[in-house]
């Protein structure tokens, strides 16, 4: 179902890409549970070309899935914040931050979702990726060169 939304975004833009805000909103909409403040999204307008938009959508899906299973989206009074900005050098800096969920520890091994994110972000897009597992929740940062 989520891929249909992603394709809809591409069709609406005549296959030129997708707005980052729309991708984040579509991916996290099912997790709001009737509370707007549960998912906070903020950043300037950024149009992503189709390959980049697809990679970001997959990464957001994996982050949301893991948060729903093990992280902040698995607890009722928790939240996720996704913010981004463009740096002075033109890069996109995107940060996923979980808080209020169960106490977490760094994983002892990388699961399938983490490996997928690493492969598409670092290898496919040539971006920098950093995971920080701290007790209040996961923070994931992506530094992506944009044209």
N, CA, C and O of each residue as an XYZ file, in Angstrom:
588
protein
N       0.820     -1.199      0.000
C       0.000      0.000      0.000
C       0.856      1.253      0.000
O       0.551      2.210     -0.711
N       1.942      1.262      0.800
C       2.786      2.453      0.863
C       3.461      2.723     -0.468
O       3.652      3.881     -0.841
N       3.831      1.654     -1.203
C       4.475      1.861     -2.503
C       3.509      2.517     -3.464
O       3.923      3.289     -4.328
N       2.218      2.218     -3.325
C       1.230      2.881     -4.173
C       1.226      4.369     -3.914
O       1.098      5.160     -4.849
N       1.365      4.768     -2.655
C       1.423      6.202     -2.328
C       2.658      6.842     -2.936
O       2.590      7.960     -3.446
N       3.781      6.148     -2.886
C       5.018      6.668     -3.454
C       4.869      6.843     -4.964
O       5.269      7.865     -5.521
N       4.299      5.853     -5.608
C       4.072      5.958     -7.055
C       3.114      7.090     -7.359
O       3.298      7.804     -8.346
N       2.090      7.272     -6.530
C       1.158      8.389     -6.718
C       1.897      9.717     -6.663
O       1.621     10.612     -7.462
N       2.829      9.854     -5.734
C       3.615     11.089     -5.651
C       4.420     11.310     -6.927
O       4.523     12.440     -7.405
N       4.994     10.240     -7.484
C       5.742     10.373     -8.734
C       4.832     10.773     -9.889
O       5.181     11.634    -10.697
N       3.671     10.144     -9.958
C       2.727     10.460    -11.031
C       2.282     11.919    -10.934
O       2.203     12.623    -11.940
N       1.991     12.363     -9.706
C       1.564     13.752     -9.518
C       2.635     14.742     -9.955
O       2.313     15.846    -10.395
N       3.894     14.364     -9.839
C       4.978     15.263    -10.248
C       5.429     14.991    -11.683
O       6.444     15.521    -12.133
N       4.670     14.166    -12.392
C       5.015     13.763    -13.759
C       6.376     13.075    -13.817
O       7.167     13.301    -14.733
N       6.627     12.232    -12.820
C       7.826     11.401    -12.705
C       9.111     12.219    -12.572
O      10.192     11.723    -12.889
N       9.006     13.468    -12.107
C      10.208     14.260    -11.871
C      10.770     14.004    -10.484
O      11.900     14.401    -10.200
N      10.010     13.349     -9.611
C      10.470     13.058     -8.271
C       9.344     13.177     -7.269
O       8.172     13.022     -7.610
N       9.712     13.455     -6.024
C       8.714     13.591     -4.963
C       9.221     14.580     -3.926
O      10.423     14.690     -3.683
N       8.293     15.289     -3.327
C       8.620     16.195     -2.238
C       8.981     15.372     -0.997
O       8.275     14.429     -0.643
N      10.070     15.733     -0.350
C      10.504     15.013      0.844
C       9.438     15.055      1.931
O       9.176     14.043      2.581
N       8.829     16.200      2.132
C       7.792     16.324      3.171
C       6.659     15.332      2.913
O       6.154     14.711      3.849
N       6.261     15.181      1.667
C       5.193     14.242      1.317
C       5.602     12.797      1.590
O       4.802     12.006      2.092
N       6.850     12.452      1.259
C       7.326     11.086      1.521
C       7.297     10.773      3.012
O       6.811      9.719      3.423
N       7.819     11.695      3.819
C       7.864     11.472      5.265
C       6.449     11.382      5.825
O       6.147     10.496      6.624
N       5.588     12.298      5.404
C       4.206     12.308      5.891
C       3.488     11.011      5.544
O       2.832     10.417      6.401
N       3.604     10.571      4.310
C       2.928      9.344      3.876
C       3.425      8.126      4.651
O       2.641      7.251      5.020
N       4.728      8.079      4.891
C       5.280      6.913      5.580
C       4.873      6.871      7.052
O       4.652      5.789      7.596
N       4.771      8.016      7.697
C       4.508      8.039      9.135
C       3.046      8.242      9.504
O       2.685      8.124     10.675
N       2.211      8.541      8.536
C       0.786      8.764      8.798
C       0.129      7.627      9.586
O      -0.617      7.909     10.524
N       0.368      6.366      9.250
C      -0.302      5.284      9.988
C       0.106      5.185     11.453
O      -0.584      4.528     12.232
N       1.203      5.816     11.849
C       1.707      5.692     13.217
C       1.275      6.827     14.132
O       1.635      6.832     15.309
N       0.536      7.760     13.636
C       0.116      8.904     14.468
C      -0.858      8.495     15.568
O      -0.896      9.136     16.618
N      -1.627      7.468     15.357
C      -2.586      6.980     16.352
C      -3.475      8.088     16.893
O      -3.774      8.127     18.087
N      -3.894      8.987     16.014
C      -4.804     10.060     16.414
C      -4.147     11.199     17.171
O      -4.841     12.107     17.630
N      -2.829     11.178     17.314
C      -2.115     12.247     18.020
C      -1.147     12.926     17.065
O      -0.137     12.336     16.679
N      -1.443     14.147     16.685
C      -0.578     14.898     15.772
C       0.845     15.009     16.296
O       1.802     14.900     15.530
N       0.989     15.228     17.614
C       2.315     15.463     18.189
C       3.175     14.198     18.246
O       4.371     14.285     18.523
N       2.593     13.038     17.992
C       3.367     11.794     18.045
C       4.425     11.743     16.952
O       5.493     11.159     17.133
N       4.118     12.361     15.817
C       5.050     12.393     14.694
C       5.254     13.854     14.313
O       4.329     14.528     13.860
N       6.477     14.327     14.503
C       6.797     15.712     14.154
C       7.681     15.716     12.920
O       8.689     15.012     12.853
N       7.287     16.518     11.953
C       7.977     16.578     10.670
C       8.273     18.041     10.378
O       7.383     18.887     10.458
N       9.538     18.340     10.036
C       9.872     19.726      9.749
C      11.074     19.811      8.817
O      12.068     19.107      8.995
N      10.966     20.671      7.838
C      12.073     20.918      6.926
C      11.610     21.735      5.746
O      10.411     21.833      5.484
N      12.549     22.324      5.033
C      12.204     23.132      3.874
C      11.725     22.265      2.711
O      11.888     21.045      2.725
N      11.151     22.890      1.734
C      10.712     22.187      0.528
C      11.936     21.642     -0.202
O      12.850     22.386     -0.556
N      11.933     20.332     -0.417
C      13.017     19.667     -1.138
C      12.378     18.669     -2.094
O      11.667     17.760     -1.667
N      12.630     18.837     -3.374
C      12.160     17.889     -4.384
C      13.289     16.895     -4.641
O      14.401     17.274     -5.009
N      12.979     15.616     -4.439
C      13.955     14.556     -4.651
C      13.712     13.903     -5.998
O      12.567     13.629     -6.358
N      14.766     13.652     -6.739
C      14.622     12.947     -8.014
C      14.177     11.517     -7.729
O      14.387     11.027     -6.619
N      13.569     10.832     -8.695
C      12.930      9.534     -8.430
C      13.799      8.495     -7.718
O      13.329      7.865     -6.771
N      15.046      8.298     -8.141
C      15.887      7.281     -7.490
C      16.168      7.635     -6.039
O      16.144      6.770     -5.164
N      16.433      8.902     -5.791
C      16.689      9.348     -4.424
C      15.428      9.238     -3.591
O      15.480      8.785     -2.448
N      14.298      9.644     -4.146
C      13.027      9.572     -3.428
C      12.697      8.126     -3.061
O      12.235      7.854     -1.953
N      12.931      7.220     -3.971
C      12.657      5.806     -3.700
C      13.561      5.289     -2.584
O      13.091      4.575     -1.699
N      14.838      5.631     -2.609
C      15.774      5.182     -1.580
C      15.405      5.758     -0.217
O      15.457      5.050      0.789
N      15.036      7.021     -0.176
C      14.630      7.646      1.090
C      13.334      7.013      1.596
O      13.196      6.760      2.793
N      12.387      6.758      0.695
C      11.119      6.132      1.096
C      11.359      4.746      1.702
O      10.747      4.396      2.711
N      12.233      3.969      1.097
C      12.542      2.633      1.628
C      13.203      2.763      2.998
O      12.871      2.016      3.919
N      14.119      3.689      3.136
C      14.806      3.895      4.411
C      13.831      4.314      5.500
O      13.884      3.796      6.616
N      12.939      5.250      5.182
C      11.934      5.682      6.155
C      11.022      4.521      6.549
O      10.652      4.376      7.714
N      10.670      3.707      5.574
C       9.830      2.533      5.852
C      10.541      1.590      6.830
O       9.927      1.113      7.784
N      11.815      1.325      6.603
C      12.565      0.432      7.487
C      12.708      1.030      8.885
O      12.574      0.319      9.881
N      12.978      2.331      8.962
C      13.086      2.981     10.270
C      11.756      2.927     11.014
O      11.724      2.640     12.211
N      10.668      3.200     10.314
C       9.344      3.177     10.944
C       8.969      1.767     11.393
O       8.417      1.584     12.479
N       9.265      0.781     10.567
C       8.962     -0.604     10.915
C       9.719     -1.026     12.174
O       9.145     -1.636     13.076
N      11.010     -0.699     12.227
C      11.802     -1.049     13.415
C      11.324     -0.290     14.643
O      11.295     -0.846     15.740
N      10.945      0.981     14.471
C      10.440      1.768     15.604
C       9.123      1.192     16.115
O       8.857      1.210     17.317
N       8.301      0.680     15.201
C       7.017      0.090     15.606
C       7.217     -1.246     16.329
O       6.425     -1.599     17.202
N       8.258     -1.980     15.977
C       8.523     -3.267     16.607
C       9.282     -3.123     17.924
O       8.937     -3.759     18.920
N      10.326     -2.274     17.920
C      11.255     -2.246     19.054
C      11.452     -0.868     19.678
O      11.907     -0.773     20.818
N      11.126      0.176     18.973
C      11.482      1.518     19.407
C      10.309      2.362     19.858
O       9.339      1.857     20.422
N      10.413      3.646     19.604
C       9.454      4.594     20.167
C       8.034      4.434     19.633
O       7.083      4.805     20.321
N       7.865      3.905     18.455
C       6.501      3.728     17.943
C       5.829      2.486     18.514
O       4.683      2.190     18.175
N       6.537      1.752     19.384
C       5.933      0.585     20.040
C       5.321      0.952     21.388
O       4.675      0.117     22.020
N       5.514      2.183     21.830
C       4.999      2.631     23.121
C       3.991      3.758     22.907
O       4.160      4.586     22.011
N       2.956      3.789     23.720
C       1.855      4.740     23.523
C       2.258      6.205     23.665
O       1.805      7.035     22.878
N       3.083      6.544     24.632
C       3.419      7.945     24.892
C       4.791      8.327     24.350
O       5.553      9.034     25.008
N       5.090      7.865     23.177
C       6.393      8.119     22.578
C       6.220      8.895     21.287
O       5.101      9.114     20.822
N       7.353      9.312     20.706
C       7.235     10.062     19.455
C       8.462      9.879     18.570
O       9.501      9.364     18.982
N       8.283     10.326     17.344
C       9.348     10.339     16.341
C       9.388     11.734     15.749
O       8.354     12.346     15.485
N      10.594     12.221     15.546
C      10.773     13.512     14.895
C      11.659     13.299     13.678
O      12.715     12.673     13.768
N      11.221     13.826     12.537
C      12.028     13.785     11.328
C      12.205     15.228     10.870
O      11.236     15.909     10.534
N      13.448     15.681     10.860
C      13.754     17.046     10.443
C      14.857     16.999      9.398
O      15.672     16.076      9.382
N      14.878     17.985      8.539
C      15.919     18.071      7.533
C      16.190     19.534      7.208
O      15.389     20.428      7.476
N      17.365     19.725      6.616
C      17.762     21.054      6.165
C      18.762     20.885      5.034
O      19.288     19.797      4.800
N      19.009     21.975      4.348
C      20.063     21.986      3.327
C      21.253     22.701      3.930
O      21.120     23.792      4.483
N      22.403     22.089      3.824
C      23.611     22.692      4.367
C      24.135     23.756      3.412
O      23.665     23.875      2.281
N      25.104     24.522      3.874
C      25.701     25.569      3.043
C      26.336     24.979      1.782
O      26.413     25.648      0.751
N      26.790     23.727      1.867
C      27.404     23.077      0.704
C      26.367     22.438     -0.223
O      26.729     21.835     -1.233
N      25.082     22.567      0.115
C      24.033     22.035     -0.747
C      23.601     20.623     -0.417
O      22.748     20.066     -1.108
N      24.172     20.026      0.629
C      23.763     18.677      1.017
C      22.431     18.718      1.750
O      22.051     19.728      2.342
N      21.740     17.596      1.693
C      20.538     17.409      2.490
C      20.957     16.708      3.776
O      21.587     15.651      3.741
N      20.606     17.295      4.893
C      20.874     16.701      6.198
C      19.532     16.292      6.789
O      18.714     17.148      7.124
N      19.302     14.988      6.918
C      18.042     14.455      7.429
C      18.314     13.728      8.734
O      19.253     12.939      8.838
N      17.468     14.007      9.743
C      17.645     13.372     11.054
C      16.332     12.749     11.519
O      15.303     13.422     11.577
N      16.374     11.466     11.848
C      15.270     10.696     12.428
C      15.594     10.530     13.906
O      16.651      9.996     14.241
N      14.709     10.976     14.802
C      14.964     10.884     16.231
C      13.765     10.266     16.935
O      12.642     10.755     16.807
N      14.004      9.199     17.674
C      12.966      8.543     18.472
C      13.150      8.924     19.934
O      14.277      9.054     20.410
N      12.036      9.104     20.649
C      12.120      9.374     22.084
C      10.865      8.876     22.781
O       9.799      8.751     22.178
N      11.024      8.595     24.065
C       9.896      8.173     24.888
C       9.522      6.715     24.789
O       8.563      6.280     25.426
N      10.249      5.957     24.014
C       9.941      4.533     23.875
C      10.683      3.716     24.907
O      11.232      4.262     25.863
N      10.701      2.409     24.718
C      11.428      1.555     25.646
C      12.928      1.860     25.580
O      13.437      2.307     24.552
N      13.618      1.615     26.681
C      15.067      1.800     26.700
C      15.694      0.830     25.719
O      15.382     -0.360     25.715
N      16.581      1.352     24.888
C      17.220      0.496     23.886
C      18.726      0.482     24.105
O      19.288      1.359     24.760
N      19.348     -0.513     23.552
C      20.805     -0.643     23.572
C      21.259     -0.861     22.140
O      20.477     -1.320     21.308
N      22.505     -0.540     21.843
C      22.996     -0.820     20.489
C      22.835     -2.292     20.156
O      23.063     -3.151     21.008
N      22.445     -2.591     18.928
C      22.256     -4.003     18.552
C      23.589     -4.744     18.528
O      24.645     -4.150     18.306
N      23.518     -6.034     18.757
C      24.716     -6.866     18.708
C      25.046     -7.284     17.274
O      26.166     -7.706     16.987
N      24.074     -7.166     16.386
C      24.309     -7.446     14.965
C      23.343     -6.587     14.154
O      22.316     -6.137     14.663
N      23.683     -6.369     12.901
C      22.813     -5.590     12.025
C      21.775     -6.500     11.393
O      22.106     -7.525     10.797
N      20.511     -6.111     11.531
C      19.430     -6.867     10.929
C      19.251     -6.512      9.464
O      19.982     -5.689      8.912
N      18.285     -7.134      8.860
C      18.015     -6.938      7.438
C      17.686     -5.477      7.124
O      18.189     -4.927      6.144
N      16.844     -4.845      7.950
C      16.445     -3.462      7.703
C      17.622     -2.510      7.724
O      17.731     -1.632      6.868
N      18.508     -2.678      8.701
C      19.697     -1.821      8.791
C      20.596     -2.021      7.582
O      21.116     -1.052      7.029
N      20.782     -3.265      7.168
C      21.616     -3.543      5.991
C      21.000     -2.949      4.724
O      21.721     -2.454      3.858
N      19.676     -2.995      4.614
C      19.007     -2.385      3.457
C      19.280     -0.890      3.434
O      19.650     -0.339      2.398
N      19.096     -0.230      4.581
C      19.332      1.215      4.649
C      20.785      1.531      4.294
O      21.051      2.437      3.504
N      21.719      0.787      4.874
C      23.134      1.025      4.579
C      23.426      0.873      3.088
O      24.128      1.696      2.500
N      22.886     -0.177      2.486
C      23.145     -0.414      1.065
C      22.589      0.690      0.176
O      23.285      1.172     -0.718
N      21.350      1.094      0.408
C      20.774      2.070     -0.513
C      21.248      3.490     -0.239
O      21.389      4.281     -1.171
N      21.494      3.823      1.016
C      21.930      5.182      1.334
C      23.406      5.370      1.002
O      23.771      6.319      0.307
N      24.242      4.484      1.489
C      25.683      4.653      1.280
C      26.136      4.213     -0.108
O      26.884      4.929     -0.774
N      25.694      3.062     -0.536
C      26.211      2.536     -1.808
C      25.465      3.093     -3.020
O      26.088      3.499     -4.002
N      24.151      3.112     -2.953
C      23.373      3.580     -4.105
C      23.423      5.098     -4.246
O      23.594      5.614     -5.351
N      23.275      5.817     -3.132
C      23.214      7.275     -3.201
C      24.541      7.965     -2.899
O      24.679      9.163     -3.146
N      25.512      7.236     -2.372
C      26.790      7.844     -2.017
C      26.678      8.818     -0.857
O      27.449      9.773     -0.767
N      25.719      8.580      0.030
C      25.483      9.458      1.173
C      26.183      8.921      2.414
O      26.624      7.772      2.447
N      26.276      9.760      3.420
C      26.818      9.359      4.717
C      25.647      8.979      5.619
O      24.591      9.610      5.578
N      25.842      7.956      6.422
C      24.789      7.434      7.289
C      25.370      7.196      8.673
O      26.469      6.661      8.820
N      24.613      7.604      9.687
C      25.064      7.361     11.055
C      23.877      6.949     11.923
O      22.845      7.620     11.946
N      24.043      5.836     12.635
C      23.061      5.382     13.605
C      23.629      5.637     14.996
O      24.804      5.377     15.254
N      22.785      6.148     15.887
C      23.180      6.347     17.277
C      22.086      5.732     18.141
O      21.011      6.307     18.309
N      22.384      4.539     18.693
C      21.438      3.873     19.580
C      21.762      4.320     21.003
O      22.766      3.899     21.577
N      20.920      5.163     21.564
C      21.106      5.602     22.937
C      19.849      5.245     23.711
O      18.799      5.052     23.097
N      19.911      5.149     25.047
C      18.777      4.636     25.823
C      17.412      5.269     25.504
O      16.425      4.535     25.455
N      17.302      6.592     25.284
C      15.973      7.142     24.997
C      15.427      6.788     23.605
O      14.227      6.922     23.368
N      16.291      6.339     22.686
C      15.809      5.986     21.355
C      16.874      6.148     20.293
O      17.948      6.694     20.547
N      16.567      5.674     19.117
C      17.473      5.719     17.976
C      17.485      7.104     17.346
O      16.451      7.760     17.220
N      18.673      7.529     16.957
C      18.820      8.687     16.078
C      19.548      8.196     14.839
O      20.583      7.537     14.941
N      19.015      8.512     13.683
C      19.624      8.165     12.409
C      19.821      9.458     11.630
O      18.885     10.238     11.454
N      21.052      9.676     11.165
C      21.354     10.867     10.392
C      21.830     10.468      9.007
O      22.644      9.559      8.842
N      21.303     11.168      8.022
C      21.691     10.947      6.629
C      22.179     12.275      6.075
O      21.484     13.287      6.167
N      23.381     12.271      5.497
C      23.925     13.453      4.815
C      24.038     13.091      3.338
O      24.882     12.285      2.943
N      23.187     13.690      2.545
C      23.000     13.296      1.149
C      23.369     14.424      0.202
O      22.807     15.515      0.296
N      24.317     14.178     -0.724
C      24.613     15.204     -1.720
C      23.415     15.363     -2.670
O      22.866     14.372     -3.153
N      23.025     16.590     -2.929
C      21.930     16.863     -3.858
C      22.464     17.654     -5.041
O      23.423     18.415     -4.904
N      21.844     17.476     -6.200
C      22.289     18.244     -7.368
C      21.999     19.729     -7.212
O      22.310     20.516     -8.106
